[in-house]
Amino acid sequence: MRYFSEKHIGLFLLCITILTSTFGQEKTSALNQDEELGKVSWYRDYDEALKLAKEQDKSVLILFQEVPGCATCRNYGHNVLSHPLMTEVIENLFIPLVIYNNKGKKDKLILQKFKEPSWNNPVVRIINTQEKDIVKRLASDYSAIGLYKAMENALKAEKKSIPDFMKLLGEELTSYKTGNIKETYFKMYCFWTGEKHLGSADGVLSTEAGFIGHNEVVKVRYDSKTLDKKYLLKYAAEADFFPIANNDSYKVSDKDKSYYLQHTDYKYIPMTELQRTKINSALGKRQSPRKYLSPQQIAWLNDLKKSSAKREILYNKNVTEAWAMMK
C-alpha cells in the first residue's frame, strides 16, 4: 500500500487548483472540502455543468446546500454524500453541481432561477439539458435511500440503464431502511460451495462460512421482503443444503469465508458486504464479477496488474474507511 505525506497531498491539491483555474472548470476537491459536501467532487458553475451535461449526454444533479450549515446539512454530507458507491453514482452517471444557498453572487442567481429559498436545508434537483426537472424536487427527505430513488427514477425517465453496482447499493439501502433483514443457517458438505450457491440468490445480502458443532454451515442474511423464506429453503435444498438451528456454538471460519474472492486480486479492492457476496459467488461459478464494481473499483483492479507493490487486503474492511485508504 502506498501512503502519502501531508506535503504530497498539499502539492496534489495545489495542482488540482491550478488545473481547474487554467481550464475554467472550478470543482471542489473531495479530499479537502466542507463536510456538508460529503465526498463528492462538485462543479460550481451552472453554465459549465450544463455544457458538460450536453457533451456527455447526462443530467445535472444540483445540490442546493447551506455551507457551512446546520446539523441537518452536516449530517446530509456525512450520512448521504459520503458513501463510496453513492459518490460513484453521482460523479459517474450525473454532472454534480453544488449551489450554496447562503453565499450570494452567482449562487444567488441560480437560487432565483429555480425559486429556491436562501439559508435552507439540503434540496436536490435533477434537471435535463433543457433545464427542466426530470423528477420531483427532493426536499425534506434527508435519507440516502431518498436520494438513491430520485437518481434511479431520473435515469429511468431518461431511458438510461442502471449499472449493477448501483443496483446493489439500492438493495443494501432499501434493506437496512425497511428493517426486513433476517438470518438463517444451512448445513452442507462444503461451505465454499454453500457460499457460492446461496450468495447468488436475489435478496441474499451476505453469506459467511462457519461451523455449528462438527457441521460445515453457511450463515445467510437476507431481505425477507425480497426473498421469501420458503423459496430460500427450496433453493438451498436443490443443492442438498438443509436448515440447522444455531445452538450458540456457531463459529465463523475466517480462512474459508469468501473463499473464491480471497484467492484473487479482488481481495485488495474496498467493497460493500453485498458486493463481496455477489463477487465471491460469481468467481466460484467462473463468471466475470466486474459488472458488480464501480468505475473507480475497476480502475483500481486494473492498476493491480501494472504494479507488483505489496497491497493490503481491503475487501473485508469497512468500505468507507478502506476507500479512504485507497484514495
C-alpha positions as CSV (number, residue, x, y, z in Angstrom):
1,M,0.0,0.0,0.0
2,R,1.4,3.4,-0.9
3,Y,0.9,6.2,1.6
4,F,1.4,9.9,1.0
5,S,2.6,12.6,3.4
6,E,0.7,15.8,4.1
7,K,3.2,17.6,1.9
8,H,2.5,15.3,-1.0
9,I,-1.3,15.8,-0.5
10,G,-0.9,19.5,-0.3
11,L,1.1,19.6,-3.6
12,F,-1.6,17.4,-5.2
13,L,-4.4,19.7,-4.2
14,L,-2.4,22.7,-5.4
15,C,-2.0,21.1,-8.8
16,I,-5.7,20.4,-8.9
17,T,-6.4,24.1,-8.1
18,I,-4.1,25.3,-10.9
19,L,-5.6,22.9,-13.4
20,T,-9.1,23.8,-12.7
21,S,-8.3,27.5,-12.8
22,T,-6.4,27.1,-16.1
23,F,-9.2,25.2,-17.9
24,G,-12.1,27.2,-16.3
25,Q,-13.6,24.2,-14.6
26,E,-14.0,25.2,-10.9
27,K,-14.6,22.0,-9.0
28,T,-14.5,21.1,-5.3
29,S,-11.9,18.6,-4.0
30,A,-13.3,15.6,-2.1
31,L,-10.0,15.4,-0.3
32,N,-10.3,18.9,1.1
33,Q,-13.8,20.5,1.3
34,D,-16.6,21.4,3.7
35,E,-18.2,18.5,5.4
36,E,-21.6,19.5,4.1
37,L,-20.4,18.4,0.6
38,G,-19.6,14.9,1.6
39,K,-17.0,13.1,-0.6
40,V,-18.5,14.2,-3.9
41,S,-16.4,16.4,-6.2
42,W,-18.9,19.1,-7.3
43,Y,-18.8,21.6,-10.1
44,R,-19.5,25.1,-9.0
45,D,-20.5,26.9,-12.2
46,Y,-24.0,26.3,-13.5
47,D,-23.3,27.1,-17.2
48,E,-20.2,24.8,-17.2
49,A,-22.2,22.0,-15.7
50,L,-25.0,22.4,-18.3
51,K,-22.4,22.4,-21.1
52,L,-20.8,19.2,-19.8
53,A,-24.2,17.6,-19.5
54,K,-24.9,18.3,-23.2
55,E,-21.5,17.0,-24.2
56,Q,-21.7,13.8,-22.1
57,D,-25.4,13.2,-22.5
58,K,-26.1,13.3,-18.8
59,S,-28.4,15.0,-16.4
60,V,-27.3,17.7,-13.9
61,L,-27.7,16.8,-10.3
62,I,-27.9,20.0,-8.3
63,L,-27.4,20.1,-4.6
64,F,-28.7,23.3,-3.0
65,Q,-26.8,23.3,0.2
66,E,-26.0,25.6,3.1
67,V,-22.2,25.8,3.6
68,P,-21.2,26.0,6.4
69,G,-24.6,24.7,7.5
70,C,-26.7,23.5,10.4
71,A,-26.7,19.9,11.8
72,T,-29.1,18.7,9.1
73,C,-26.7,20.0,6.4
74,R,-23.7,18.4,8.0
75,N,-25.5,15.1,8.6
76,Y,-26.5,15.0,4.9
77,G,-22.9,15.4,3.9
78,H,-21.8,12.6,6.3
79,N,-24.7,10.2,6.1
80,V,-25.8,10.5,2.4
81,L,-23.0,12.1,0.4
82,S,-20.0,10.2,1.8
83,H,-20.9,6.6,1.0
84,P,-18.4,5.5,-1.7
85,L,-20.9,3.9,-4.0
86,M,-23.3,6.8,-3.7
87,T,-20.4,9.1,-4.6
88,E,-19.6,6.9,-7.6
89,V,-23.2,7.1,-8.9
90,I,-23.4,10.9,-8.5
91,E,-20.0,11.5,-10.2
92,N,-20.2,9.0,-13.0
93,L,-23.9,9.0,-14.0
94,F,-24.6,12.7,-13.5
95,I,-22.9,16.0,-13.7
96,P,-22.8,17.1,-10.0
97,L,-23.3,20.8,-9.2
98,V,-23.5,22.4,-5.8
99,I,-25.1,25.8,-5.3
100,Y,-24.6,27.4,-1.9
101,N,-27.8,28.9,-0.7
102,N,-26.2,31.3,1.7
103,K,-23.4,32.9,-0.4
104,G,-24.9,35.3,-3.0
105,K,-23.4,36.4,-6.3
106,K,-23.6,33.6,-9.0
107,D,-25.2,31.2,-6.5
108,K,-27.9,33.7,-5.7
109,L,-28.8,34.0,-9.4
110,I,-29.3,30.2,-9.7
111,L,-31.4,30.2,-6.5
112,Q,-33.6,32.8,-8.0
113,K,-33.8,30.9,-11.3
114,F,-35.1,27.8,-9.6
115,K,-37.1,29.7,-6.9
116,E,-35.1,28.0,-4.2
117,P,-35.0,29.7,-0.7
118,S,-31.9,31.0,0.9
119,W,-30.5,29.6,4.1
120,N,-32.4,26.4,3.6
121,N,-31.8,22.7,4.4
122,P,-30.4,20.5,1.6
123,V,-32.5,20.3,-1.6
124,V,-31.7,18.1,-4.6
125,R,-33.0,18.7,-8.1
126,I,-32.1,16.7,-11.2
127,I,-32.5,18.5,-14.5
128,N,-32.1,17.7,-18.1
129,T,-30.2,19.8,-20.7
130,Q,-33.4,21.8,-21.3
131,E,-33.1,22.9,-17.7
132,K,-36.3,21.1,-16.7
133,D,-36.8,18.9,-13.6
134,I,-36.7,15.2,-14.6
135,V,-38.1,14.0,-11.2
136,K,-39.8,15.7,-8.3
137,R,-37.7,18.1,-6.3
138,L,-36.2,16.3,-3.4
139,A,-36.8,18.3,-0.2
140,S,-37.4,17.4,3.5
141,D,-36.1,13.9,2.8
142,Y,-32.5,13.7,4.1
143,S,-32.1,9.9,3.7
144,A,-29.7,8.0,1.5
145,I,-32.5,5.9,0.1
146,G,-34.4,9.1,-0.8
147,L,-31.6,10.4,-2.9
148,Y,-31.0,7.0,-4.4
149,K,-34.6,6.7,-5.5
150,A,-34.5,10.1,-7.1
151,M,-31.4,9.2,-9.1
152,E,-32.8,5.8,-10.1
153,N,-36.1,7.4,-11.3
154,A,-34.2,10.1,-13.2
155,L,-32.2,7.5,-15.1
156,K,-35.3,5.5,-15.9
157,A,-37.1,8.7,-17.1
158,E,-34.1,9.4,-19.4
159,K,-34.2,5.8,-20.6
160,K,-30.7,5.2,-19.2
161,S,-29.6,1.8,-17.9
162,I,-29.0,1.2,-14.2
163,P,-25.5,-0.3,-13.6
164,D,-25.3,-3.4,-11.5
165,F,-23.1,-1.7,-8.9
166,M,-25.8,0.9,-8.4
167,K,-28.5,-1.8,-8.1
168,L,-26.5,-3.4,-5.3
169,L,-26.3,0.0,-3.5
170,G,-30.1,0.3,-3.8
171,E,-30.6,-3.2,-2.4
172,E,-28.5,-2.5,0.6
173,L,-30.0,0.9,1.3
174,T,-33.6,-0.5,1.0
175,S,-32.9,-3.5,3.2
176,Y,-31.4,-1.5,6.0
177,K,-34.1,1.2,5.8
178,T,-37.0,-1.2,6.0
179,G,-35.6,-3.5,8.6
180,N,-36.6,-6.7,6.8
181,I,-33.2,-8.4,7.4
182,K,-33.4,-12.0,8.6
183,E,-30.8,-14.5,9.4
184,T,-30.7,-18.3,9.0
185,Y,-28.2,-21.2,8.8
186,F,-27.7,-24.1,6.4
187,K,-25.5,-27.2,6.9
188,M,-23.8,-28.8,3.9
189,Y,-21.0,-30.9,2.6
190,C,-18.8,-27.9,1.7
191,F,-19.3,-24.3,2.8
192,W,-17.2,-23.0,-0.1
193,T,-19.9,-24.4,-2.4
194,G,-22.6,-23.2,0.0
195,E,-21.5,-19.5,-0.2
196,K,-21.2,-19.8,-4.0
197,H,-24.7,-21.1,-4.4
198,L,-26.6,-19.2,-1.7
199,G,-24.8,-15.9,-2.4
200,S,-26.2,-15.8,-6.0
201,A,-29.8,-15.7,-4.9
202,D,-31.7,-12.4,-5.2
203,G,-32.3,-11.0,-1.8
204,V,-29.3,-12.6,-0.1
205,L,-27.3,-9.8,1.5
206,S,-24.4,-11.7,2.9
207,T,-23.0,-15.2,3.4
208,E,-20.5,-16.5,5.9
209,A,-18.7,-19.8,6.2
210,G,-18.5,-21.4,9.7
211,F,-19.2,-24.3,12.0
212,I,-22.1,-25.4,14.2
213,G,-20.7,-28.4,16.1
214,H,-18.9,-30.5,13.6
215,N,-21.1,-29.3,10.7
216,E,-19.9,-27.0,8.0
217,V,-22.5,-24.3,7.7
218,V,-23.2,-21.0,5.9
219,K,-24.9,-18.2,7.8
220,V,-27.2,-16.3,5.4
221,R,-28.5,-12.7,6.0
222,Y,-31.3,-11.9,3.6
223,D,-34.1,-9.3,2.9
224,S,-37.3,-11.1,3.8
225,K,-39.4,-8.7,1.7
226,T,-37.4,-9.6,-1.5
227,L,-36.7,-13.2,-0.7
228,D,-39.4,-15.4,0.7
229,K,-38.1,-17.9,3.4
230,K,-39.9,-20.8,1.7
231,Y,-38.2,-20.0,-1.6
232,L,-34.8,-19.8,0.1
233,L,-35.3,-23.2,1.7
234,K,-36.3,-24.7,-1.6
235,Y,-33.3,-23.0,-3.4
236,A,-30.9,-24.4,-0.7
237,A,-32.5,-27.9,-0.8
238,E,-31.8,-28.1,-4.6
239,A,-28.1,-28.1,-3.7
240,D,-28.5,-30.5,-0.7
241,F,-28.2,-27.7,1.9
242,F,-30.6,-28.0,4.8
243,P,-31.5,-25.6,7.6
244,I,-29.8,-26.0,11.0
245,A,-30.6,-24.2,14.3
246,N,-27.8,-22.2,15.8
247,N,-27.3,-23.7,19.3
248,D,-24.9,-20.9,20.2
249,S,-21.9,-23.0,19.1
250,Y,-21.6,-21.2,15.7
251,K,-18.1,-20.1,14.9
252,V,-17.0,-18.2,11.8
253,S,-14.2,-19.7,9.7
254,D,-12.3,-16.6,8.6
255,K,-9.9,-18.6,6.3
256,D,-12.9,-20.1,4.5
257,K,-15.5,-17.2,4.2
258,S,-15.5,-15.6,0.7
259,Y,-13.1,-18.4,-0.3
260,Y,-13.1,-17.7,-4.0
261,L,-12.7,-14.0,-3.6
262,Q,-9.8,-14.5,-1.2
263,H,-7.8,-16.2,-3.9
264,T,-8.0,-13.4,-6.4
265,D,-6.9,-9.7,-6.8
266,Y,-10.4,-8.7,-5.8
267,K,-9.4,-9.1,-2.2
268,Y,-7.4,-5.8,-2.5
269,I,-10.4,-3.8,-3.5
270,P,-12.7,-1.9,-1.0
271,M,-16.2,-3.2,-1.4
272,T,-19.6,-3.4,0.4
273,E,-20.8,-6.5,2.0
274,L,-23.3,-7.2,-0.8
275,Q,-20.6,-6.6,-3.5
276,R,-18.4,-9.1,-1.7
277,T,-21.2,-11.7,-1.6
278,K,-22.1,-11.4,-5.3
279,I,-18.4,-11.2,-6.4
280,N,-17.4,-14.3,-4.4
281,S,-20.4,-16.2,-5.9
282,A,-19.6,-15.2,-9.4
283,L,-16.0,-16.2,-9.1
284,G,-17.0,-19.5,-7.7
285,K,-19.2,-20.1,-10.8
286,R,-16.3,-18.9,-13.0
287,Q,-18.3,-15.9,-14.1
288,S,-16.9,-12.4,-14.5
289,P,-17.8,-10.2,-11.5
290,R,-16.6,-6.9,-12.9
291,K,-20.2,-5.8,-13.5
292,Y,-20.6,-5.5,-9.8
293,L,-17.8,-2.9,-9.5
294,S,-18.0,0.8,-9.9
295,P,-15.7,2.7,-12.3
296,Q,-13.3,3.6,-9.5
297,Q,-13.1,0.0,-8.3
298,I,-12.5,-1.2,-11.8
299,A,-9.7,1.3,-12.2
300,W,-8.1,0.1,-9.0
301,L,-8.4,-3.5,-10.2
302,N,-6.7,-2.7,-13.5
303,D,-3.9,-0.9,-11.7
304,L,-3.1,-4.0,-9.7
305,K,-2.0,-5.7,-12.9
306,K,0.5,-2.9,-13.6
307,S,2.3,-3.0,-10.2
308,S,3.9,-5.7,-8.1
309,A,3.9,-3.5,-5.0
310,K,2.7,-5.1,-1.8
311,R,-1.0,-4.5,-1.2
312,E,-3.3,-4.5,1.8
313,I,-6.3,-6.8,1.9
314,L,-9.4,-4.5,2.0
315,Y,-12.4,-6.4,0.8
316,N,-13.4,-7.4,4.4
317,K,-12.9,-3.9,6.0
318,N,-15.4,-1.1,6.4
319,V,-15.9,0.1,2.8
320,T,-15.8,3.8,3.7
321,E,-12.6,3.5,5.7
322,A,-10.9,1.2,3.1
323,W,-12.0,3.6,0.3
324,A,-10.3,6.5,2.1
325,M,-7.1,4.4,2.4
326,M,-7.1,3.8,-1.4
327,K,-7.8,7.5,-2.2
